[in-house]
Amino acid sequence: MSRVRLTLATALAGIAALTACSSGGAGPDPTDSARKTDEKPAPAPRPITEELSQAHLAQALLGDGETLPGWTLHGDKSATDGEYCNGADDADSAPKGWVRGSDSSYEYDGSTVNMTHVMICLFDSPEAAHREYTAWKGTEPSKEQRPRTPLGDENTLVVNPGLSEDAVYGYLRSGKVNIRVRTEGGTAGDPSGTQAVLAATLKRLQQLQDGGPATVTAQEEQAAARQ
């Protein structure tokens, strides 16, 4: 074989080797793009739009072991009378559009010095819920704090409302449900616990609305918020 032919054969062999390397395992896996196309983001939780039953509202309230460490149920979960869902001062009747409600209280380390009170109020429309949410949170904007990660359609924390001290009130509206969490006793400096209880209660309502069990806990929500 002449020197020219030998050189040409050597060059062609080198090109073939490079082509084989470039088409090997280092290249993109065609299934990767298909896999990415198949992956869809989880749907955003729906606002509370269903007329949930009294049992659903009670299930959404946190039980022992589902709230924050050290807190336990004080008494039983209760059905709420309509006037307690009324944002008007000294109300003695259910507000317009009210359907039903449920509430519970919690004590810390077995003492009633520190208490948390949670209330869920269901209305027949988002408009009715919004009206009472606005009345509930009051007219002290200087004491309001917007949560770092707001929840639902409307969400406000109010630190030491009125003449209270060492208290945080949390308010949330999702669709036609209002949730209020009132935490008293050395809590004003850290409203994260109040917000975690709000978040867990809302997500439990959403789970129930979707036909599943209420499994979210306040401890999980507080840990997620700290990440």
C-alpha positions as CSV (number, residue, x, y, z in Angstrom):
1,M,0.0,0.0,0.0
2,S,1.4,3.4,-0.9
3,R,2.1,6.0,1.8
4,V,-0.9,8.2,0.6
5,R,-3.3,5.3,0.9
6,L,-2.0,4.3,4.3
7,T,-2.3,7.9,5.6
8,L,-5.9,8.1,4.3
9,A,-6.9,4.8,5.9
10,T,-5.4,5.9,9.2
11,A,-7.4,9.2,9.1
12,L,-10.7,7.4,8.2
13,A,-10.2,5.0,11.1
14,G,-9.7,7.9,13.5
15,I,-12.9,9.6,12.3
16,A,-14.8,6.4,12.8
17,A,-13.5,6.1,16.4
18,L,-14.5,9.7,17.2
19,T,-18.0,9.1,15.8
20,A,-18.5,6.0,17.9
21,C,-17.4,7.8,21.1
22,S,-19.7,10.8,20.5
23,S,-22.7,8.5,20.0
24,G,-22.0,6.5,23.2
25,G,-23.5,6.7,26.8
26,A,-22.3,10.3,27.3
27,G,-25.0,11.6,25.0
28,P,-28.5,12.6,26.1
29,D,-31.0,9.8,26.9
30,P,-34.0,10.2,24.6
31,T,-36.2,9.0,27.4
32,D,-35.2,11.9,29.6
33,S,-37.1,14.4,27.4
34,A,-40.1,12.1,27.3
35,R,-39.9,11.7,31.1
36,K,-39.8,15.5,31.6
37,T,-42.8,15.9,29.3
38,D,-44.8,13.4,31.3
39,E,-44.0,15.1,34.6
40,K,-46.8,17.6,35.5
41,P,-46.7,20.0,38.5
42,A,-49.1,19.1,41.3
43,P,-52.3,21.0,41.0
44,A,-52.7,24.0,43.4
45,P,-55.1,23.3,46.3
46,R,-58.7,24.5,45.5
47,P,-60.4,27.1,47.6
48,I,-63.0,25.7,49.9
49,T,-66.1,25.8,47.7
50,E,-68.1,22.7,48.9
51,E,-70.7,22.8,51.7
52,L,-68.7,20.6,54.0
53,S,-70.6,18.8,56.8
54,Q,-70.3,19.3,60.5
55,A,-68.3,16.1,60.7
56,H,-65.8,17.5,58.1
57,L,-65.3,20.7,60.1
58,A,-64.6,18.7,63.3
59,Q,-62.2,16.5,61.4
60,A,-60.3,19.5,60.1
61,L,-59.6,20.7,63.7
62,L,-56.3,19.4,65.0
63,G,-56.4,16.6,67.6
64,D,-53.8,15.5,70.1
65,G,-50.6,14.6,68.4
66,E,-51.5,16.7,65.4
67,T,-50.9,20.2,66.7
68,L,-47.6,21.7,67.9
69,P,-45.4,20.0,70.6
70,G,-46.6,20.5,74.1
71,W,-50.2,21.4,73.1
72,T,-53.1,19.2,73.8
73,L,-56.9,19.4,73.4
74,H,-58.7,21.2,76.2
75,G,-62.1,19.6,76.3
76,D,-63.8,18.4,73.1
77,K,-64.2,19.8,69.6
78,S,-67.5,21.6,69.5
79,A,-70.2,22.8,67.0
80,T,-70.0,26.6,66.9
81,D,-73.1,28.8,67.4
82,G,-73.6,31.3,64.6
83,E,-73.1,34.4,66.7
84,Y,-69.4,33.4,67.3
85,C,-68.8,33.6,63.5
86,N,-70.2,37.1,63.5
87,G,-67.5,39.8,63.2
88,A,-69.7,42.5,64.7
89,D,-69.0,43.5,68.3
90,D,-71.4,41.9,70.9
91,A,-73.2,40.0,68.1
92,D,-76.1,37.8,69.4
93,S,-77.1,36.3,66.1
94,A,-75.5,34.4,63.1
95,P,-74.2,36.7,60.4
96,K,-75.9,36.7,56.9
97,G,-74.8,33.7,54.9
98,W,-73.6,31.6,57.8
99,V,-74.0,27.8,57.4
100,R,-72.2,26.1,60.3
101,G,-69.0,26.2,62.3
102,S,-66.7,24.2,64.6
103,D,-64.2,25.1,67.3
104,S,-61.6,23.7,69.6
105,S,-59.2,24.9,72.4
106,Y,-55.7,23.7,73.3
107,E,-53.6,24.1,76.5
108,Y,-49.9,24.1,76.8
109,D,-48.1,21.6,79.1
110,G,-51.3,20.9,80.9
111,S,-51.8,24.6,81.9
112,T,-54.6,27.0,80.9
113,V,-52.3,30.0,81.3
114,N,-51.3,29.6,77.7
115,M,-54.2,28.7,75.4
116,T,-54.9,28.4,71.7
117,H,-58.5,28.7,70.3
118,V,-59.4,27.6,66.8
119,M,-62.6,28.3,65.0
120,I,-63.8,27.3,61.5
121,C,-66.8,29.1,60.0
122,L,-68.5,28.0,56.8
123,F,-70.6,30.5,54.7
124,D,-72.8,30.0,51.7
125,S,-70.6,32.3,49.5
126,P,-67.1,33.7,49.3
127,E,-68.7,37.2,49.5
128,A,-70.3,36.4,52.9
129,A,-67.1,34.9,54.2
130,H,-65.1,37.9,53.0
131,R,-67.4,40.3,54.8
132,E,-67.0,38.5,58.2
133,Y,-63.3,38.0,57.6
134,T,-62.9,41.7,57.3
135,A,-64.9,42.4,60.4
136,W,-63.1,39.7,62.4
137,K,-59.6,41.1,61.8
138,G,-60.6,44.5,63.0
139,T,-59.4,48.0,62.2
140,E,-55.9,48.1,63.6
141,P,-53.6,48.0,60.5
142,S,-50.6,49.0,62.5
143,K,-50.8,45.7,64.4
144,E,-51.3,43.5,61.3
145,Q,-48.5,41.4,59.9
146,R,-48.6,39.8,56.5
147,P,-47.3,36.2,56.8
148,R,-44.1,35.3,54.9
149,T,-46.1,32.7,53.0
150,P,-49.8,33.8,52.9
151,L,-52.5,31.2,52.7
152,G,-55.8,31.0,51.0
153,D,-57.5,34.0,49.5
154,E,-56.8,36.3,52.5
155,N,-54.5,35.8,55.4
156,T,-53.5,38.2,58.2
157,L,-51.8,38.0,61.6
158,V,-52.7,40.6,64.2
159,V,-50.4,41.0,67.1
160,N,-51.9,42.1,70.4
161,P,-55.2,43.3,69.0
162,G,-57.3,45.7,71.1
163,L,-56.0,45.8,74.7
164,S,-54.6,42.3,74.7
165,E,-51.0,41.5,75.5
166,D,-48.8,38.6,74.5
167,A,-51.4,37.4,72.0
168,V,-51.4,36.7,68.3
169,Y,-54.6,36.3,66.3
170,G,-54.5,34.7,62.9
171,Y,-57.2,35.1,60.3
172,L,-57.6,33.2,57.0
173,R,-60.3,33.0,54.3
174,S,-60.3,30.4,51.6
175,G,-63.4,30.5,49.3
176,K,-66.4,30.4,51.6
177,V,-64.6,29.3,54.8
178,N,-63.0,31.5,57.5
179,I,-60.5,30.2,60.0
180,R,-59.5,32.1,63.2
181,V,-56.6,31.0,65.5
182,R,-56.2,33.0,68.8
183,T,-53.0,32.2,70.7
184,E,-52.5,33.8,74.1
185,G,-49.6,33.8,76.5
186,G,-46.1,34.7,75.5
187,T,-46.7,34.3,71.8
188,A,-46.5,37.9,70.4
189,G,-42.8,37.6,69.6
190,D,-43.2,34.5,67.4
191,P,-46.4,34.2,65.4
192,S,-45.1,31.1,63.5
193,G,-47.1,28.7,65.7
194,T,-50.3,30.5,65.0
195,Q,-49.6,30.5,61.3
196,A,-48.7,26.8,61.3
197,V,-52.1,26.0,63.0
198,L,-53.9,28.1,60.4
199,A,-52.0,26.3,57.5
200,A,-52.6,22.8,58.9
201,T,-56.3,23.5,59.4
202,L,-56.8,24.9,55.9
203,K,-54.9,22.0,54.3
204,R,-57.0,19.4,56.3
205,L,-60.2,21.1,55.0
206,Q,-58.8,20.8,51.4
207,Q,-58.0,17.2,51.9
208,L,-61.5,16.5,53.1
209,Q,-63.0,18.5,50.3
210,D,-61.0,16.3,47.8
211,G,-62.5,13.2,49.4
212,G,-59.4,12.1,51.5
213,P,-58.7,11.9,55.2
214,A,-57.4,14.9,57.2
215,T,-53.7,14.0,57.8
216,V,-51.7,17.3,57.7
217,T,-50.3,18.4,61.1
218,A,-49.2,21.8,62.5
219,Q,-45.8,20.5,63.3
220,E,-45.2,19.5,59.6
221,E,-46.4,23.0,58.5
222,Q,-44.1,24.8,60.9
223,A,-41.1,22.7,59.8
224,A,-41.9,23.4,56.1
225,A,-42.1,27.1,56.8
226,R,-38.7,27.2,58.4
227,Q,-36.9,25.6,55.4
